[in-house]
Amino acid sequence: MDFDEAQEMAEDPNNILGIYNYCDAWCERCLFTSRCLNFKMQRKIEEEIEIQKREKENVEFWEQVDEAIADVKDLMEENETEAASLVDLGFDADDDDDLMAEHEMHRKKAKEQPISKAAKRYMDAVHNWYKTKQDEGIITFPEKREDPIVFNKIEIDDPALRRRLSIATEIALYYHFQIWVKVSRALTSSYGDHESDPDFKDYPKDSDGSAKVALLAIDQSIAGWTTLYKHIPPMQPEVSEFIQLLRQLRNAIERVFPDARKFHRPGLDD
C-alpha cells in the first residue's frame, strides 16, 4: 500500500475516528468494518498479499504493515506543529526507555491483582474445557470460522436449536481470552500518571474504556453459557461454574471501575 492509498483511506469521511480502540476485535461479526480505518488497512494489506499468491507470506505481510505504519506516521507528522501547539504532553524523546520500563512495571503489577488472576483462571478453565470436549469428540470445531460448531454425542434434533448452541459456544470461546487481556489493560492504564493528572480530568479514561470492553464480553459470555446450561444438561456442572466465576468477576470489575459502563466508545455507543 502506497502513501496515496493510505492517505485516501485515512481521509475517508465515513470513518469513525478511533472506533478500533475499544472494540472487541471480532471483525468477522462487526457491523462497522466499512467505517473502521484499522480494518480497511488490514484488509487492503491482505488483498495485496493474496494477489502475490502469498509467497513468503509472513515476510511480505509485515513489510506491508511497516509501510502502512510509516505512511500514517508521515500523515501525523504533517500536523505535528499544530498538534504540539494545542497541548504540551510533557514527553521527551530521551524518556522513552523510562516510559517503557514504567509501563512494564505497571503491566506486571496488573497481572498480580485479584481480578486479573480471576480472569486468567477463567481463561485457563475454559481453554481446558473446550480442549477436553474436542478430544472427547463431543464438540467439533470447524476449519472455517463461518461454519457452525458441531455437537456430537448429544441429542439435538432441532436445527434452529443446534444453530443457537453453535453461536452461544462461539461467543463464549471467542471472549474467554479477551476478558483477561482487557482486564489487564484496564489495570495497567489505571496506574498511569495521566489518570490522576488534573489536566486530564475532563477526558475519558482509557482504563474505563478497557474495563467496559471486558464487562461487555462478560455479559455476552454469560448469555452464551446460559444457553448451553439450559439446553445441554450434561454440561451444566462445568458451565454453572463458568457463569458463577464470570458473575463474581463482573462484580469485582464494576467495583474497581465504577464508571466503566458510562464510557462512550466512538461509533459503538452512538
RAWO-V309140 format. One record per residue. RES is the residue in three letters. SS is DSSP state (H for helix, E for strand, - for the rest). Layout:
[[RES:SS] [RES:SS]]
//
This chain:
[[MET:-] [ASP:-] [PHE:H] [ASP:H] [GLU:H] [ALA:H] [GLN:H] [GLU:H] [MET:H] [ALA:H] [GLU:-] [ASP:-] [PRO:-] [ASN:-] [ASN:-] [ILE:-] [LEU:-] [GLY:-] [ILE:H] [TYR:H] [ASN:H] [TYR:H] [CYS:-] [ASP:-] [ALA:-] [TRP:-] [CYS:H] [GLU:H] [ARG:H] [CYS:-] [LEU:-] [PHE:-] [THR:H] [SER:H] [ARG:H] [CYS:-] [LEU:H] [ASN:H] [PHE:H] [LYS:H] [MET:H] [GLN:H] [ARG:H] [LYS:H] [ILE:H] [GLU:H] [GLU:H] [GLU:H] [ILE:H] [GLU:H] [ILE:H] [GLN:-] [LYS:-] [ARG:-] [GLU:-] [LYS:-] [GLU:H] [ASN:H] [VAL:H] [GLU:H] [PHE:H] [TRP:H] [GLU:H] [GLN:H] [VAL:H] [ASP:H] [GLU:H] [ALA:H] [ILE:H] [ALA:H] [ASP:H] [VAL:H] [LYS:H] [ASP:H] [LEU:H] [MET:H] [GLU:H] [GLU:H] [ASN:-] [GLU:H] [THR:H] [GLU:H] [ALA:H] [ALA:H] [SER:H] [LEU:H] [VAL:-] [ASP:-] [LEU:-] [GLY:-] [PHE:-] [ASP:-] [ALA:H] [ASP:H] [ASP:H] [ASP:H] [ASP:H] [ASP:H] [LEU:H] [MET:H] [ALA:H] [GLU:H] [HIS:H] [GLU:H] [MET:H] [HIS:H] [ARG:H] [LYS:H] [LYS:H] [ALA:H] [LYS:H] [GLU:-] [GLN:-] [PRO:H] [ILE:H] [SER:H] [LYS:H] [ALA:H] [ALA:H] [LYS:H] [ARG:H] [TYR:H] [MET:H] [ASP:H] [ALA:H] [VAL:H] [HIS:H] [ASN:H] [TRP:H] [TYR:H] [LYS:H] [THR:H] [LYS:H] [GLN:H] [ASP:H] [GLU:-] [GLY:-] [ILE:-] [ILE:E] [THR:E] [PHE:-] [PRO:-] [GLU:-] [LYS:-] [ARG:-] [GLU:-] [ASP:-] [PRO:-] [ILE:-] [VAL:E] [PHE:E] [ASN:-] [LYS:-] [ILE:-] [GLU:-] [ILE:-] [ASP:-] [ASP:-] [PRO:H] [ALA:H] [LEU:H] [ARG:H] [ARG:H] [ARG:H] [LEU:H] [SER:H] [ILE:H] [ALA:H] [THR:H] [GLU:H] [ILE:H] [ALA:H] [LEU:H] [TYR:H] [TYR:H] [HIS:H] [PHE:H] [GLN:H] [ILE:H] [TRP:H] [VAL:H] [LYS:H] [VAL:H] [SER:H] [ARG:H] [ALA:H] [LEU:H] [THR:H] [SER:H] [SER:H] [TYR:-] [GLY:-] [ASP:H] [HIS:H] [GLU:H] [SER:-] [ASP:-] [PRO:H] [ASP:H] [PHE:H] [LYS:-] [ASP:-] [TYR:-] [PRO:-] [LYS:-] [ASP:H] [SER:H] [ASP:H] [GLY:H] [SER:H] [ALA:H] [LYS:H] [VAL:H] [ALA:H] [LEU:H] [LEU:H] [ALA:H] [ILE:H] [ASP:H] [GLN:H] [SER:H] [ILE:H] [ALA:H] [GLY:H] [TRP:H] [THR:H] [THR:H] [LEU:H] [TYR:H] [LYS:H] [HIS:H] [ILE:-] [PRO:H] [PRO:H] [MET:H] [GLN:H] [PRO:H] [GLU:H] [VAL:H] [SER:H] [GLU:H] [PHE:H] [ILE:H] [GLN:H] [LEU:H] [LEU:H] [ARG:H] [GLN:H] [LEU:H] [ARG:H] [ASN:H] [ALA:H] [ILE:H] [GLU:H] [ARG:H] [VAL:H] [PHE:-] [PRO:-] [ASP:-] [ALA:H] [ARG:H] [LYS:H] [PHE:-] [HIS:-] [ARG:-] [PRO:-] [GLY:-] [LEU:-] [ASP:-] [ASP:-]]
//
